[in-house]
Amino acid sequence: MDLAILADPPDKKRTRGRQVSETRATTPAFPPGRYGRRRSGRRRPVLPIIALAVVLAASALLSVRLYERYGQLDYRAQIVGWQEPTDTRMIIKFTVRVPAGRSASCVLRARDFEGNEVGQRTAVVSPEPGETTIRAEEPVDTTERASVGDVIRCQPAG
C-alpha cells in the first residue's frame, strides 16, 4: 500500500465519472410477439374474495359455538378449601355463583403433591330458593393420598 496516497488531503472536486440523471416518462416499447400478449386493465380477484368470505363465515360460526360452550360467565366457581384428605377421599369446599333458581354441574379434581390427578368427580349442586350463591362440600374418591383440590369448571346442570 502506498502511504503517500493516504497522506494526501482528500480531493473533494473529483467525481466518479459523468453523473447522469435520467427519468423515462414513456412506457417501454417491446418487440411484438416476443413477450406474449399484454393485458389491459386489472383482473378482479374473485377467488380470493370468495375464500376470504368462507374463512370469515367459518370463523364466526366457530366463535359462536365456542362462546356457547365455554363463554358462559353466569356460573363462576371459587375454591374455598378442603378437609384433611385420607388415602382414599378428599372433601372439597367451594362456592358457585349461579342464576337464580338454577343448578350447576361442577367438575371437581383431586391432585397429589406432584400434581398428578388422583381423583375426579362431577357434582350437581343446587342453591336455596331465591339464592344465587351455592356453598358446597363434595367428596372426591381418590386412588392415593391427595394434597390439593380443584374446581375445574361449572356449567348449567342438565
Rosetta constraint file for C-alpha pairs under 8 A:
AtomPair CA 2 CA 6 HARMONIC 7.04 0.50
AtomPair CA 3 CA 7 HARMONIC 6.14 0.50
AtomPair CA 4 CA 8 HARMONIC 6.54 0.50
AtomPair CA 30 CA 34 HARMONIC 7.51 0.50
AtomPair CA 30 CA 35 HARMONIC 7.55 0.50
AtomPair CA 31 CA 35 HARMONIC 7.72 0.50
AtomPair CA 33 CA 37 HARMONIC 7.38 0.50
AtomPair CA 45 CA 49 HARMONIC 6.37 0.50
AtomPair CA 46 CA 50 HARMONIC 6.26 0.50
AtomPair CA 47 CA 51 HARMONIC 6.13 0.50
AtomPair CA 48 CA 52 HARMONIC 6.01 0.50
AtomPair CA 49 CA 53 HARMONIC 6.20 0.50
AtomPair CA 50 CA 54 HARMONIC 6.25 0.50
AtomPair CA 51 CA 55 HARMONIC 6.20 0.50
AtomPair CA 52 CA 56 HARMONIC 6.12 0.50
AtomPair CA 53 CA 57 HARMONIC 6.12 0.50
AtomPair CA 54 CA 58 HARMONIC 6.13 0.50
AtomPair CA 55 CA 59 HARMONIC 6.06 0.50
AtomPair CA 56 CA 60 HARMONIC 6.15 0.50
AtomPair CA 57 CA 61 HARMONIC 6.23 0.50
AtomPair CA 58 CA 62 HARMONIC 6.10 0.50
AtomPair CA 59 CA 63 HARMONIC 6.04 0.50
AtomPair CA 60 CA 64 HARMONIC 6.26 0.50
AtomPair CA 61 CA 65 HARMONIC 6.27 0.50
AtomPair CA 62 CA 66 HARMONIC 6.11 0.50
AtomPair CA 63 CA 67 HARMONIC 6.03 0.50
AtomPair CA 64 CA 68 HARMONIC 6.14 0.50
AtomPair CA 65 CA 69 HARMONIC 6.29 0.50
AtomPair CA 66 CA 70 HARMONIC 5.83 0.50
AtomPair CA 66 CA 71 HARMONIC 6.98 0.50
AtomPair CA 67 CA 71 HARMONIC 4.28 0.50
AtomPair CA 67 CA 72 HARMONIC 7.05 0.50
AtomPair CA 68 CA 72 HARMONIC 6.73 0.50
AtomPair CA 72 CA 155 HARMONIC 7.79 0.50
AtomPair CA 74 CA 97 HARMONIC 7.02 0.50
AtomPair CA 74 CA 98 HARMONIC 5.78 0.50
AtomPair CA 74 CA 99 HARMONIC 6.35 0.50
AtomPair CA 75 CA 96 HARMONIC 6.55 0.50
AtomPair CA 75 CA 97 HARMONIC 5.45 0.50
AtomPair CA 75 CA 98 HARMONIC 4.96 0.50
AtomPair CA 75 CA 99 HARMONIC 7.51 0.50
AtomPair CA 75 CA 104 HARMONIC 7.27 0.50
AtomPair CA 75 CA 154 HARMONIC 5.91 0.50
AtomPair CA 75 CA 155 HARMONIC 5.88 0.50
AtomPair CA 75 CA 156 HARMONIC 7.36 0.50
AtomPair CA 76 CA 96 HARMONIC 5.47 0.50
AtomPair CA 76 CA 97 HARMONIC 5.14 0.50
AtomPair CA 76 CA 98 HARMONIC 7.09 0.50
AtomPair CA 76 CA 154 HARMONIC 6.78 0.50
AtomPair CA 77 CA 94 HARMONIC 7.02 0.50
AtomPair CA 77 CA 95 HARMONIC 5.73 0.50
AtomPair CA 77 CA 96 HARMONIC 4.33 0.50
AtomPair CA 77 CA 97 HARMONIC 6.51 0.50
AtomPair CA 77 CA 151 HARMONIC 6.87 0.50
AtomPair CA 77 CA 153 HARMONIC 7.00 0.50
AtomPair CA 77 CA 154 HARMONIC 6.37 0.50
AtomPair CA 78 CA 94 HARMONIC 5.66 0.50
AtomPair CA 78 CA 95 HARMONIC 5.35 0.50
AtomPair CA 78 CA 96 HARMONIC 6.40 0.50
AtomPair CA 78 CA 151 HARMONIC 7.19 0.50
AtomPair CA 79 CA 92 HARMONIC 7.86 0.50
AtomPair CA 79 CA 93 HARMONIC 6.40 0.50
AtomPair CA 79 CA 94 HARMONIC 4.38 0.50
AtomPair CA 79 CA 95 HARMONIC 6.52 0.50
AtomPair CA 79 CA 150 HARMONIC 6.64 0.50
AtomPair CA 79 CA 151 HARMONIC 6.36 0.50
AtomPair CA 80 CA 92 HARMONIC 7.95 0.50
AtomPair CA 80 CA 93 HARMONIC 5.32 0.50
AtomPair CA 80 CA 94 HARMONIC 4.77 0.50
AtomPair CA 80 CA 95 HARMONIC 6.90 0.50
AtomPair CA 81 CA 92 HARMONIC 6.18 0.50
AtomPair CA 81 CA 93 HARMONIC 5.09 0.50
AtomPair CA 81 CA 94 HARMONIC 6.78 0.50
AtomPair CA 81 CA 149 HARMONIC 7.46 0.50
AtomPair CA 82 CA 90 HARMONIC 7.07 0.50
AtomPair CA 82 CA 91 HARMONIC 5.53 0.50
AtomPair CA 82 CA 92 HARMONIC 4.38 0.50
AtomPair CA 82 CA 93 HARMONIC 5.30 0.50
AtomPair CA 82 CA 148 HARMONIC 7.69 0.50
AtomPair CA 82 CA 149 HARMONIC 6.65 0.50
AtomPair CA 83 CA 90 HARMONIC 6.70 0.50
AtomPair CA 83 CA 91 HARMONIC 5.52 0.50
AtomPair CA 83 CA 92 HARMONIC 6.77 0.50
AtomPair CA 83 CA 93 HARMONIC 7.84 0.50
AtomPair CA 84 CA 90 HARMONIC 7.14 0.50
AtomPair CA 84 CA 91 HARMONIC 7.87 0.50
AtomPair CA 85 CA 89 HARMONIC 5.94 0.50
AtomPair CA 85 CA 90 HARMONIC 4.54 0.50
AtomPair CA 85 CA 91 HARMONIC 7.00 0.50
AtomPair CA 85 CA 145 HARMONIC 6.76 0.50
AtomPair CA 85 CA 146 HARMONIC 6.32 0.50
AtomPair CA 85 CA 147 HARMONIC 7.17 0.50
AtomPair CA 86 CA 90 HARMONIC 6.44 0.50
AtomPair CA 86 CA 145 HARMONIC 6.04 0.50
AtomPair CA 86 CA 146 HARMONIC 7.62 0.50
AtomPair CA 87 CA 142 HARMONIC 7.21 0.50
AtomPair CA 87 CA 143 HARMONIC 7.49 0.50
AtomPair CA 87 CA 144 HARMONIC 5.17 0.50
AtomPair CA 87 CA 145 HARMONIC 4.11 0.50
AtomPair CA 87 CA 146 HARMONIC 7.20 0.50
AtomPair CA 88 CA 141 HARMONIC 5.75 0.50
AtomPair CA 88 CA 142 HARMONIC 4.75 0.50
AtomPair CA 88 CA 143 HARMONIC 5.91 0.50
AtomPair CA 88 CA 144 HARMONIC 5.80 0.50
AtomPair CA 88 CA 145 HARMONIC 6.33 0.50
AtomPair CA 89 CA 139 HARMONIC 6.61 0.50
AtomPair CA 89 CA 140 HARMONIC 5.67 0.50
AtomPair CA 89 CA 141 HARMONIC 4.47 0.50
AtomPair CA 89 CA 142 HARMONIC 5.23 0.50
AtomPair CA 89 CA 145 HARMONIC 7.59 0.50
AtomPair CA 89 CA 146 HARMONIC 7.80 0.50
AtomPair CA 90 CA 110 HARMONIC 7.15 0.50
AtomPair CA 90 CA 139 HARMONIC 5.62 0.50
AtomPair CA 90 CA 140 HARMONIC 5.29 0.50
AtomPair CA 90 CA 141 HARMONIC 6.55 0.50
AtomPair CA 90 CA 142 HARMONIC 7.15 0.50
AtomPair CA 90 CA 146 HARMONIC 6.88 0.50
AtomPair CA 90 CA 149 HARMONIC 7.61 0.50
AtomPair CA 91 CA 137 HARMONIC 6.31 0.50
AtomPair CA 91 CA 138 HARMONIC 5.45 0.50
AtomPair CA 91 CA 139 HARMONIC 4.12 0.50
AtomPair CA 91 CA 140 HARMONIC 6.09 0.50
AtomPair CA 92 CA 108 HARMONIC 7.82 0.50
AtomPair CA 92 CA 137 HARMONIC 5.50 0.50
AtomPair CA 92 CA 138 HARMONIC 5.44 0.50
AtomPair CA 92 CA 139 HARMONIC 6.20 0.50
AtomPair CA 92 CA 140 HARMONIC 7.33 0.50
AtomPair CA 92 CA 149 HARMONIC 6.01 0.50
AtomPair CA 92 CA 150 HARMONIC 7.66 0.50
AtomPair CA 93 CA 135 HARMONIC 7.54 0.50
AtomPair CA 93 CA 136 HARMONIC 5.77 0.50
AtomPair CA 93 CA 137 HARMONIC 4.38 0.50
AtomPair CA 93 CA 138 HARMONIC 6.67 0.50
AtomPair CA 94 CA 135 HARMONIC 6.05 0.50
AtomPair CA 94 CA 136 HARMONIC 5.55 0.50
AtomPair CA 94 CA 137 HARMONIC 6.52 0.50
AtomPair CA 94 CA 151 HARMONIC 7.58 0.50
AtomPair CA 95 CA 133 HARMONIC 6.72 0.50
AtomPair CA 95 CA 134 HARMONIC 5.35 0.50
AtomPair CA 95 CA 135 HARMONIC 4.52 0.50
AtomPair CA 95 CA 136 HARMONIC 6.15 0.50
AtomPair CA 96 CA 104 HARMONIC 7.81 0.50
AtomPair CA 96 CA 133 HARMONIC 5.63 0.50
AtomPair CA 96 CA 134 HARMONIC 5.09 0.50
AtomPair CA 96 CA 135 HARMONIC 6.75 0.50
AtomPair CA 96 CA 154 HARMONIC 7.71 0.50
AtomPair CA 97 CA 132 HARMONIC 5.62 0.50
AtomPair CA 97 CA 133 HARMONIC 4.50 0.50
AtomPair CA 97 CA 134 HARMONIC 6.40 0.50
AtomPair CA 98 CA 102 HARMONIC 6.35 0.50
AtomPair CA 98 CA 103 HARMONIC 7.12 0.50
AtomPair CA 98 CA 104 HARMONIC 7.04 0.50
AtomPair CA 98 CA 132 HARMONIC 5.11 0.50
AtomPair CA 98 CA 133 HARMONIC 6.20 0.50
AtomPair CA 98 CA 134 HARMONIC 7.63 0.50
AtomPair CA 99 CA 132 HARMONIC 5.71 0.50
AtomPair CA 100 CA 129 HARMONIC 7.97 0.50
AtomPair CA 100 CA 130 HARMONIC 5.97 0.50
AtomPair CA 100 CA 131 HARMONIC 5.97 0.50
AtomPair CA 100 CA 132 HARMONIC 4.99 0.50
AtomPair CA 101 CA 126 HARMONIC 7.95 0.50
AtomPair CA 101 CA 127 HARMONIC 6.85 0.50
AtomPair CA 101 CA 128 HARMONIC 7.92 0.50
AtomPair CA 101 CA 129 HARMONIC 6.39 0.50
AtomPair CA 101 CA 130 HARMONIC 6.32 0.50
AtomPair CA 101 CA 131 HARMONIC 7.13 0.50
AtomPair CA 101 CA 132 HARMONIC 7.33 0.50
AtomPair CA 102 CA 126 HARMONIC 6.82 0.50
AtomPair CA 102 CA 127 HARMONIC 7.30 0.50
AtomPair CA 102 CA 156 HARMONIC 7.44 0.50
AtomPair CA 102 CA 157 HARMONIC 7.92 0.50
AtomPair CA 103 CA 124 HARMONIC 6.93 0.50
AtomPair CA 103 CA 125 HARMONIC 5.77 0.50
AtomPair CA 103 CA 126 HARMONIC 4.43 0.50
AtomPair CA 103 CA 127 HARMONIC 6.70 0.50
AtomPair CA 103 CA 156 HARMONIC 6.31 0.50
AtomPair CA 103 CA 157 HARMONIC 5.51 0.50
AtomPair CA 104 CA 124 HARMONIC 5.62 0.50
AtomPair CA 104 CA 125 HARMONIC 5.43 0.50
AtomPair CA 104 CA 126 HARMONIC 6.46 0.50
AtomPair CA 104 CA 154 HARMONIC 6.15 0.50
AtomPair CA 104 CA 155 HARMONIC 5.56 0.50
AtomPair CA 104 CA 156 HARMONIC 4.81 0.50
AtomPair CA 104 CA 157 HARMONIC 4.69 0.50
AtomPair CA 105 CA 122 HARMONIC 6.62 0.50
AtomPair CA 105 CA 123 HARMONIC 5.65 0.50
AtomPair CA 105 CA 124 HARMONIC 4.32 0.50
AtomPair CA 105 CA 125 HARMONIC 6.43 0.50
AtomPair CA 105 CA 154 HARMONIC 5.49 0.50
AtomPair CA 105 CA 155 HARMONIC 5.43 0.50
AtomPair CA 105 CA 156 HARMONIC 5.92 0.50
AtomPair CA 105 CA 157 HARMONIC 4.63 0.50
AtomPair CA 105 CA 158 HARMONIC 7.69 0.50
AtomPair CA 106 CA 122 HARMONIC 5.53 0.50
AtomPair CA 106 CA 123 HARMONIC 5.28 0.50
AtomPair CA 106 CA 124 HARMONIC 6.27 0.50
AtomPair CA 106 CA 125 HARMONIC 7.68 0.50
AtomPair CA 106 CA 151 HARMONIC 6.93 0.50
AtomPair CA 106 CA 152 HARMONIC 7.38 0.50
AtomPair CA 106 CA 153 HARMONIC 5.64 0.50
AtomPair CA 106 CA 154 HARMONIC 4.12 0.50
AtomPair CA 106 CA 155 HARMONIC 6.49 0.50
AtomPair CA 107 CA 120 HARMONIC 7.18 0.50
AtomPair CA 107 CA 121 HARMONIC 5.81 0.50
AtomPair CA 107 CA 122 HARMONIC 4.37 0.50
AtomPair CA 107 CA 123 HARMONIC 6.38 0.50
AtomPair CA 107 CA 151 HARMONIC 5.98 0.50
AtomPair CA 107 CA 152 HARMONIC 5.48 0.50
AtomPair CA 107 CA 153 HARMONIC 5.59 0.50
AtomPair CA 107 CA 154 HARMONIC 6.48 0.50
AtomPair CA 108 CA 120 HARMONIC 5.61 0.50
AtomPair CA 108 CA 121 HARMONIC 5.22 0.50
AtomPair CA 108 CA 122 HARMONIC 6.04 0.50
AtomPair CA 108 CA 123 HARMONIC 7.30 0.50
AtomPair CA 108 CA 140 HARMONIC 7.29 0.50
AtomPair CA 108 CA 149 HARMONIC 7.31 0.50
AtomPair CA 108 CA 150 HARMONIC 5.77 0.50
AtomPair CA 108 CA 151 HARMONIC 4.66 0.50
AtomPair CA 108 CA 152 HARMONIC 5.92 0.50
AtomPair CA 108 CA 153 HARMONIC 7.76 0.50
AtomPair CA 109 CA 117 HARMONIC 6.97 0.50
AtomPair CA 109 CA 118 HARMONIC 7.82 0.50
AtomPair CA 109 CA 119 HARMONIC 5.74 0.50
AtomPair CA 109 CA 120 HARMONIC 4.36 0.50
AtomPair CA 109 CA 121 HARMONIC 6.51 0.50
AtomPair CA 109 CA 140 HARMONIC 7.30 0.50
AtomPair CA 109 CA 149 HARMONIC 5.74 0.50
AtomPair CA 109 CA 150 HARMONIC 5.10 0.50
AtomPair CA 109 CA 151 HARMONIC 6.34 0.50
AtomPair CA 109 CA 152 HARMONIC 6.83 0.50
AtomPair CA 110 CA 117 HARMONIC 5.93 0.50
AtomPair CA 110 CA 118 HARMONIC 5.73 0.50
AtomPair CA 110 CA 119 HARMONIC 4.96 0.50
AtomPair CA 110 CA 120 HARMONIC 6.21 0.50
AtomPair CA 110 CA 140 HARMONIC 6.97 0.50
AtomPair CA 110 CA 142 HARMONIC 7.09 0.50
AtomPair CA 110 CA 146 HARMONIC 5.95 0.50
AtomPair CA 110 CA 147 HARMONIC 7.42 0.50
AtomPair CA 110 CA 148 HARMONIC 5.88 0.50
AtomPair CA 110 CA 149 HARMONIC 4.51 0.50
AtomPair CA 110 CA 150 HARMONIC 6.33 0.50
AtomPair CA 111 CA 115 HARMONIC 5.41 0.50
AtomPair CA 111 CA 116 HARMONIC 5.29 0.50
AtomPair CA 111 CA 117 HARMONIC 4.36 0.50
AtomPair CA 111 CA 118 HARMONIC 5.27 0.50
AtomPair CA 111 CA 119 HARMONIC 6.90 0.50
AtomPair CA 111 CA 146 HARMONIC 5.25 0.50
AtomPair CA 111 CA 147 HARMONIC 6.06 0.50
AtomPair CA 111 CA 148 HARMONIC 5.39 0.50
AtomPair CA 111 CA 149 HARMONIC 6.32 0.50
AtomPair CA 112 CA 116 HARMONIC 5.52 0.50
AtomPair CA 112 CA 117 HARMONIC 6.53 0.50
AtomPair CA 112 CA 118 HARMONIC 6.37 0.50
AtomPair CA 112 CA 144 HARMONIC 7.70 0.50
AtomPair CA 112 CA 145 HARMONIC 6.45 0.50
AtomPair CA 112 CA 146 HARMONIC 4.27 0.50
AtomPair CA 112 CA 147 HARMONIC 4.90 0.50
AtomPair CA 112 CA 148 HARMONIC 6.56 0.50
AtomPair CA 113 CA 146 HARMONIC 6.90 0.50
AtomPair CA 113 CA 147 HARMONIC 5.37 0.50
AtomPair CA 113 CA 148 HARMONIC 7.41 0.50
AtomPair CA 118 CA 142 HARMONIC 5.23 0.50
AtomPair CA 118 CA 143 HARMONIC 5.43 0.50
AtomPair CA 118 CA 144 HARMONIC 6.31 0.50
AtomPair CA 118 CA 145 HARMONIC 7.84 0.50
AtomPair CA 118 CA 146 HARMONIC 6.71 0.50
AtomPair CA 119 CA 140 HARMONIC 6.31 0.50
AtomPair CA 119 CA 141 HARMONIC 5.80 0.50
AtomPair CA 119 CA 142 HARMONIC 4.39 0.50
AtomPair CA 119 CA 143 HARMONIC 6.48 0.50
AtomPair CA 120 CA 140 HARMONIC 6.32 0.50
AtomPair CA 120 CA 141 HARMONIC 7.32 0.50
AtomPair CA 120 CA 142 HARMONIC 7.64 0.50
AtomPair CA 121 CA 140 HARMONIC 5.95 0.50
AtomPair CA 121 CA 141 HARMONIC 7.78 0.50
AtomPair CA 123 CA 138 HARMONIC 7.25 0.50
AtomPair CA 124 CA 157 HARMONIC 6.56 0.50
AtomPair CA 125 CA 134 HARMONIC 7.36 0.50
AtomPair CA 125 CA 136 HARMONIC 7.27 0.50
AtomPair CA 126 CA 134 HARMONIC 6.80 0.50
AtomPair CA 127 CA 131 HARMONIC 5.83 0.50
AtomPair CA 127 CA 132 HARMONIC 6.56 0.50
AtomPair CA 127 CA 133 HARMONIC 6.54 0.50
AtomPair CA 127 CA 134 HARMONIC 5.10 0.50
AtomPair CA 128 CA 134 HARMONIC 7.69 0.50
AtomPair CA 142 CA 146 HARMONIC 7.03 0.50
